[in-house]
Amino acid sequence: MTANLPVPYEQYNAPKPGGPNKIAIIVAILVTAVVVGLAMFFWGPVAPTRLTGASTTAPTTTVTESVTATVTVTASPSANVVIAPTPDSTPTATTALPTETAPTDMPIGQSEYLADLDIDRGGGNYGVDPLAINGQIFVKSVGLGVWNIGDASFAEYTLDGKAKRLEATIGLNDALSPDAVVEFTISGNGRQLIRKRMKYASQEKISVPIEGNVKLRITTVRVGGENANGNSRGAVLGDAILIR
């Protein structure tokens, strides 16, 4: 007899070819799947945003605010506080000052101021001064006195008869009383050339032909006004000029 076991018995107990290899392959596949899945979870396109090390940029919003500053000043008891006065909107009446009129320039040898000539004779009160008529000062003025109503003053000049006319601004001195009325008379060689009555705060420009006259007389007399006070230069011939 043969001691060898039958072939079917030997084949039954022998390990099956390829059995352990299949298990290893399955395990390897599972491990690989797990690793890939973890990798996709943490680093792949579907990975959630990690809080650590990640920075999120928020949109920048510019806000503009208008701020009105309120300053509170607390003055100590020892501080000197100066308060500027509020300008008064009410107009303040001011007194107009007389304006000075410069003498008119004249060609030498052709014209001259009456105030530059000597007065040959006079009566009452007369003289040469810068005098004001209605707020206007005439530098080269001849003034004659007017006192009580009816009182007269005069000034007489001797000319060469070549002057053609006398030009002047006549009126009453601003120092007179406002109710005064004065009569001016200009005569040449004893003949009346012009007569004018002037009230206070009025003036008039005159031009009197005097050609051929040697004696020129200017007479003033007060003819109106209840106030009797007078002035030593009440009647004024402002900037009187002899035109040749």
Secondary structure by P-SEA (a helix, b strand, c coil): ccccccaaaaaaaccccaaaaaaaaaaaaaaaaaaaaaaaaccccccccccccbbbbcbbbbbbbbbbbbbbbbbcccbbbbbcccccccbbbbbbcbbbbccccccccccccccccccccccccccccccccccccccbbbbbbbcccccccbbbbbccccccbbbbbbbbbccccccbbbbbbbbccccccbbbbbcccbbbbbbbbbccccbbbbbbbbcccccccccccccccccccccc
